[in-house]
Amino acid sequence: MNAVATGEGQEAAALLDHTRETVDPQLRRAVESLPGGMRRVAMYHFGWENADGTPAAGQAGKAIRPALVLAAARALGGRPQDAVPAAVAVELAHNFTLLHDDVVDEDVRRRGRATAWTVFGTPDAIITGDAMMSLAHRLLAEDPHPGAAAASARLSACIVELCAGQQADCAFEGRAHVPLDECLTMAMAKTGALLGCACAMGALYAGAGPDEVDAMDAFGREAGLAFQLIDDLLGIWGDPQHTGKPAGADLIARKKSLPVVAALTSGTAAGKELAALYAGPMDGDDVRRAADAVDRAGGRDWAQAHAADRMGRAVQQLSRAVPDLAAAGGLLALAEFVTRRTR
């Protein structure tokens, strides 16, 4: 088990470990069903094989989204084991986005190793991502569970929203001025939507009604936005040994992340200094100056405070679906984990 703080952190770590043990065998079977070339790319991306096809001991991510599926099903009185196909589908959909995002963002590192597109080429990475999304829908289409059809429709709508968020994110890079509310809307679509969908799919597999499903979706969305805020902070100040990416990676790419946009729109001298740095290429010293400017302009404090606010909203939404929050301990522990992580 990963060492996290105590209390909810330990519970979340146990849930994530259990999810990996439960979901990974079916996830791996699904990936191994791909034709040879795509299977090789996918197996590498998930950390199960090296580039030459030999076995590797990597881990296929943190399993946050499939853990939310299973925890949501449990919180609403369902059987988590019944929701495993939905959990696998969500994880496949998530990794479809990662393969494509790495190409779009030209990221060269993920999970401490070279990204798939840098190893196998852009076409193979994109095609493999497309195949993963198709696998996700096939799993749901073949699942006889009564909640599977609604879960598939929800996942499809979510992916369209997520793509719109990605498109907006890319468009921001070419704009000198991005309002903070637009950036928040983009982040909700790009990150919050899939976490909300994971919670809603778990609710559907528990046989929940429309109001409960929507409340679970809203819980996941708010927690997802808090997650993105923390992720953006790690993109600036995270330890490369833990993030698997260079220090200040988001600044080097001049991304309009939430703390950056908060700083750029702060009306402060530090915000203007950051805008000047973002106007041109940055070396190591410039990256350090940019991180300091985000901090002095209030971007770091704003992101931390807004993450806490969004978590408060998430708990309010959760209480609509599960009035006795004691029954939703797993969901709360996972939300606490992703918004208090430091790596």
C-alpha positions as CSV (number, residue, x, y, z in Angstrom):
1,M,0.0,0.0,0.0
2,N,1.2,3.5,-0.7
3,A,2.1,5.5,2.3
4,V,-0.3,8.4,2.6
5,A,-0.9,10.4,5.8
6,T,-3.4,8.8,8.2
7,G,-7.2,8.3,8.5
8,E,-8.8,9.0,5.2
9,G,-5.5,8.8,3.4
10,Q,-4.9,5.3,4.6
11,E,-8.5,4.3,3.7
12,A,-8.1,5.8,0.2
13,A,-4.8,4.0,-0.3
14,A,-6.4,0.7,0.7
15,L,-9.4,1.4,-1.7
16,L,-7.1,2.2,-4.5
17,D,-5.0,-0.9,-3.9
18,H,-8.1,-3.1,-3.8
19,T,-9.5,-1.5,-6.9
20,R,-6.2,-2.3,-8.8
21,E,-6.4,-5.9,-7.6
22,T,-10.1,-6.1,-8.7
23,V,-10.0,-4.1,-11.9
24,D,-6.6,-4.8,-13.4
25,P,-7.2,-8.5,-14.4
26,Q,-10.2,-7.5,-16.5
27,L,-8.5,-4.3,-17.7
28,R,-5.5,-6.3,-18.9
29,R,-7.8,-8.9,-20.6
30,A,-9.5,-6.2,-22.5
31,V,-6.2,-4.6,-23.6
32,E,-4.8,-8.0,-24.6
33,S,-7.8,-8.5,-26.9
34,L,-6.5,-5.7,-29.2
35,P,-4.7,-6.6,-32.4
36,G,-0.9,-6.9,-32.2
37,G,0.4,-3.4,-32.9
38,M,-2.2,-1.6,-30.8
39,R,-1.8,-4.2,-28.0
40,R,1.9,-3.5,-27.9
41,V,1.4,0.3,-27.6
42,A,-1.4,-0.2,-25.0
43,M,0.6,-2.6,-22.9
44,Y,3.5,-0.2,-22.9
45,H,1.3,2.8,-22.0
46,F,-0.2,0.9,-19.0
47,G,3.3,0.0,-17.8
48,W,2.9,-3.8,-18.3
49,E,5.5,-4.1,-21.0
50,N,8.7,-2.4,-22.1
51,A,9.0,-0.9,-25.6
52,D,10.5,-4.2,-26.9
53,G,7.6,-6.2,-25.5
54,T,9.3,-7.7,-22.6
55,P,7.4,-7.7,-19.2
56,A,7.6,-4.6,-17.1
57,A,6.7,-4.0,-13.5
58,G,5.0,-0.6,-14.0
59,Q,1.6,0.3,-12.5
60,A,-1.3,1.4,-14.7
61,G,-2.0,4.7,-12.9
62,K,-3.6,5.5,-9.6
63,A,-7.0,3.9,-10.4
64,I,-8.9,6.9,-9.0
65,R,-11.7,6.8,-11.5
66,P,-12.5,3.0,-11.3
67,A,-12.3,3.3,-7.5
68,L,-15.0,6.0,-7.7
69,V,-17.2,3.7,-9.7
70,L,-16.9,0.9,-7.2
71,A,-17.2,3.2,-4.1
72,A,-20.3,4.9,-5.6
73,A,-22.0,1.6,-6.2
74,R,-21.3,0.6,-2.6
75,A,-22.5,3.9,-1.1
76,L,-25.9,3.4,-2.8
77,G,-26.3,-0.1,-1.7
78,G,-25.1,-1.9,-4.8
79,R,-22.6,-4.7,-5.2
80,P,-19.2,-3.3,-6.2
81,Q,-18.3,-6.5,-7.9
82,D,-21.2,-6.0,-10.4
83,A,-19.8,-2.6,-11.4
84,V,-16.3,-3.9,-12.4
85,P,-17.1,-3.8,-16.1
86,A,-18.1,-0.1,-15.7
87,A,-14.9,0.6,-13.7
88,V,-12.8,-1.0,-16.5
89,A,-14.7,1.0,-19.1
90,V,-14.0,4.3,-17.3
91,E,-10.3,3.4,-16.9
92,L,-10.1,2.6,-20.6
93,A,-11.8,5.9,-21.5
94,H,-9.4,7.8,-19.2
95,N,-6.4,6.3,-20.8
96,F,-7.8,7.1,-24.3
97,T,-7.6,10.7,-23.2
98,L,-4.1,10.4,-21.8
99,L,-2.7,8.9,-25.1
100,H,-4.3,11.7,-27.1
101,D,-3.4,14.5,-24.6
102,D,0.2,13.5,-24.6
103,V,0.2,13.9,-28.4
104,V,-1.6,17.2,-28.3
105,D,0.5,18.6,-25.5
106,E,3.7,17.1,-26.9
107,D,4.5,15.7,-23.4
108,V,7.5,13.4,-23.5
109,R,7.1,11.8,-20.0
110,R,4.3,10.1,-18.2
111,R,4.4,7.9,-15.1
112,G,8.2,8.2,-15.1
113,R,8.8,6.9,-18.6
114,A,8.7,8.1,-22.2
115,T,5.2,8.7,-23.5
116,A,3.8,6.2,-26.0
117,W,3.8,8.6,-29.0
118,T,7.6,9.3,-28.5
119,V,8.3,5.6,-28.6
120,F,5.8,4.3,-31.2
121,G,5.0,7.4,-33.2
122,T,2.0,9.7,-33.2
123,P,-0.3,7.6,-35.5
124,D,0.0,4.5,-33.4
125,A,-0.6,6.4,-30.2
126,I,-3.7,8.1,-31.6
127,I,-5.1,4.9,-33.1
128,T,-4.5,2.9,-29.9
129,G,-6.3,5.6,-27.9
130,D,-9.3,5.3,-30.3
131,A,-9.3,1.5,-29.9
132,M,-9.3,1.8,-26.1
133,M,-12.4,4.0,-26.3
134,S,-14.1,1.4,-28.5
135,L,-13.1,-1.3,-26.1
136,A,-14.8,0.7,-23.3
137,H,-18.1,0.8,-25.1
138,R,-17.8,-2.9,-26.1
139,L,-17.5,-3.9,-22.5
140,L,-20.7,-2.0,-21.6
141,A,-22.5,-3.2,-24.7
142,E,-21.7,-6.9,-23.8
143,D,-22.6,-6.5,-20.1
144,P,-26.0,-7.9,-19.2
145,H,-26.4,-5.7,-16.1
146,P,-29.6,-3.5,-16.3
147,G,-27.5,-0.3,-15.7
148,A,-25.0,-0.9,-18.5
149,A,-27.0,0.8,-21.4
150,A,-27.5,4.0,-19.4
151,A,-23.9,3.9,-18.3
152,S,-22.7,3.6,-21.9
153,A,-24.9,6.6,-22.9
154,R,-23.6,8.6,-20.0
155,L,-20.0,7.8,-20.9
156,S,-20.5,8.8,-24.5
157,A,-21.9,12.2,-23.5
158,C,-19.1,12.7,-21.1
159,I,-16.4,12.0,-23.7
160,V,-18.0,14.6,-26.0
161,E,-17.9,17.1,-23.2
162,L,-14.3,16.2,-22.3
163,C,-13.2,16.7,-26.0
164,A,-14.9,20.1,-25.9
165,G,-12.9,20.9,-22.8
166,Q,-9.6,19.7,-24.5
167,Q,-10.4,21.9,-27.5
168,A,-11.0,24.9,-25.3
169,D,-7.7,24.2,-23.5
170,C,-5.8,24.2,-26.7
171,A,-7.5,27.4,-27.9
172,F,-6.5,29.1,-24.7
173,E,-2.8,28.7,-25.6
174,G,-3.1,31.0,-28.5
175,R,-5.0,33.7,-26.6
176,A,-3.3,36.5,-24.8
177,H,-6.2,36.9,-22.3
178,V,-8.3,34.1,-20.8
179,P,-10.9,35.0,-18.2
180,L,-10.8,32.8,-15.1
181,D,-14.4,31.7,-15.4
182,E,-13.7,30.4,-18.9
183,C,-10.8,28.5,-17.5
184,L,-12.9,27.0,-14.7
185,T,-15.5,25.9,-17.2
186,M,-12.8,24.2,-19.3
187,A,-11.4,22.4,-16.4
188,M,-14.8,21.2,-15.3
189,A,-15.3,19.7,-18.8
190,K,-11.8,18.3,-19.2
191,T,-11.4,16.8,-15.7
192,G,-14.5,17.1,-13.6
193,A,-16.8,15.5,-16.2
194,L,-15.1,12.1,-16.2
195,L,-14.9,11.9,-12.4
196,G,-18.6,12.8,-12.3
197,C,-19.4,10.2,-14.9
198,A,-17.5,7.6,-12.9
199,C,-19.6,8.3,-9.8
200,A,-22.8,8.4,-11.9
201,M,-22.0,5.0,-13.5
202,G,-21.5,3.5,-10.1
203,A,-24.9,4.8,-9.1
204,L,-26.5,3.4,-12.2
205,Y,-25.0,0.0,-11.4
206,A,-26.5,0.3,-7.9
207,G,-30.0,0.8,-9.4
208,A,-30.2,4.4,-8.2
209,G,-32.8,6.8,-9.4
210,P,-32.2,9.8,-11.6
211,D,-31.9,12.3,-8.8
212,E,-29.3,10.2,-7.0
213,V,-27.4,9.6,-10.2
214,D,-27.3,13.3,-11.0
215,A,-26.2,14.1,-7.4
216,M,-23.4,11.6,-7.7
217,D,-22.4,13.2,-11.0
218,A,-22.3,16.6,-9.4
219,F,-20.2,15.3,-6.5
220,G,-17.6,13.8,-8.9
221,R,-17.5,17.0,-11.0
222,E,-16.9,19.3,-8.0
223,A,-14.3,16.9,-6.6
224,G,-12.8,16.6,-10.1
225,L,-12.3,20.4,-10.3
226,A,-10.6,20.3,-6.9
227,F,-8.4,17.5,-8.3
228,Q,-7.5,19.6,-11.3
229,L,-6.6,22.6,-9.2
230,I,-4.2,20.4,-7.1
231,D,-2.9,18.8,-10.3
232,D,-2.2,22.3,-11.7
233,L,-0.3,23.2,-8.6
234,L,1.8,20.0,-9.0
235,G,2.4,21.0,-12.6
236,I,4.3,24.0,-11.3
237,W,5.7,23.0,-7.9
238,G,5.5,19.2,-8.0
239,D,8.6,17.0,-7.3
240,P,9.7,15.4,-10.6
241,Q,10.6,12.3,-8.7
242,H,6.9,11.8,-7.9
243,T,5.1,13.5,-10.8
244,G,7.3,11.8,-13.5
245,K,7.5,15.2,-15.3
246,P,10.2,17.9,-15.3
247,A,9.9,20.6,-12.7
248,G,7.7,23.4,-13.8
249,A,6.5,21.4,-16.8
250,D,3.3,23.4,-17.3
251,L,5.3,26.6,-17.2
252,I,7.8,25.4,-19.8
253,A,4.8,24.6,-22.1
254,R,3.3,28.0,-21.1
255,K,0.0,26.3,-20.2
256,K,-2.9,28.5,-19.1
257,S,-3.5,26.3,-16.0
258,L,-5.8,27.6,-13.3
259,P,-3.2,29.0,-10.9
260,V,-1.5,30.7,-13.9
261,V,-4.8,32.3,-15.2
262,A,-5.6,33.4,-11.6
263,A,-2.2,35.1,-11.5
264,L,-2.5,36.6,-15.0
265,T,-5.9,38.1,-14.2
266,S,-4.9,39.3,-10.7
267,G,-4.1,42.9,-11.8
268,T,-0.8,42.7,-9.8
269,A,2.7,43.7,-10.8
270,A,3.6,40.0,-10.5
271,G,0.8,39.1,-12.9
272,K,2.2,41.5,-15.4
273,E,5.7,40.0,-14.9
274,L,4.3,36.5,-15.5
275,A,2.6,37.7,-18.7
276,A,5.9,39.1,-20.0
277,L,7.6,35.7,-19.3
278,Y,4.8,33.8,-21.0
279,A,5.2,36.0,-24.1
280,G,8.5,34.2,-25.1
281,P,10.5,31.0,-24.6
282,M,11.7,30.2,-21.1
283,D,14.9,28.7,-19.9
284,G,15.5,27.3,-16.4
285,D,15.9,30.7,-14.7
286,D,12.7,32.0,-16.4
287,V,10.7,29.0,-15.2
288,R,11.8,29.7,-11.6
289,R,10.9,33.3,-12.0
290,A,7.5,32.4,-13.5
291,A,6.7,30.1,-10.6
292,D,7.7,32.8,-8.2
293,A,5.5,35.3,-10.1
294,V,2.5,33.0,-9.9
295,D,3.0,32.7,-6.2
296,R,3.4,36.4,-5.6
297,A,0.4,37.2,-7.8
298,G,-1.8,35.0,-5.5
299,G,-2.3,32.1,-8.0
300,R,-1.0,29.5,-5.6
301,D,-3.1,30.6,-2.6
302,W,-6.2,31.1,-4.8
303,A,-5.9,27.6,-6.2
304,Q,-5.5,26.0,-2.8
305,A,-8.5,27.9,-1.4
306,H,-10.7,27.2,-4.4
307,A,-9.9,23.5,-4.2
308,A,-11.1,23.5,-0.6
309,D,-14.3,25.4,-1.6
310,R,-15.0,22.9,-4.4
311,M,-14.6,20.0,-2.0
312,G,-17.2,21.6,0.3
313,R,-19.6,21.8,-2.6
314,A,-18.8,18.2,-3.5
315,V,-19.8,17.0,0.0
316,Q,-23.1,19.0,-0.3
317,Q,-23.9,17.2,-3.5
318,L,-23.0,13.8,-2.1
319,S,-25.4,14.3,0.8
320,R,-28.2,14.7,-1.7
321,A,-27.6,11.1,-2.9
322,V,-26.4,9.6,0.4
323,P,-28.0,11.5,3.4
324,D,-26.1,9.4,5.9
325,L,-22.5,10.3,4.8
326,A,-21.2,7.4,7.0
327,A,-22.3,5.1,4.2
328,A,-20.2,7.1,1.7
329,G,-16.9,6.9,3.6
330,G,-15.1,5.4,0.6
331,L,-16.1,8.3,-1.7
332,L,-15.2,10.9,0.9
333,A,-11.8,9.2,1.5
334,L,-11.0,9.2,-2.2
335,A,-12.0,12.8,-2.6
336,E,-9.9,13.8,0.3
337,F,-7.0,11.9,-1.1
338,V,-7.0,13.4,-4.5
339,T,-7.4,17.0,-3.1
340,R,-4.7,16.7,-0.4
341,R,-2.1,14.8,-2.4
342,T,1.3,16.5,-2.7
343,R,2.6,14.4,-5.7
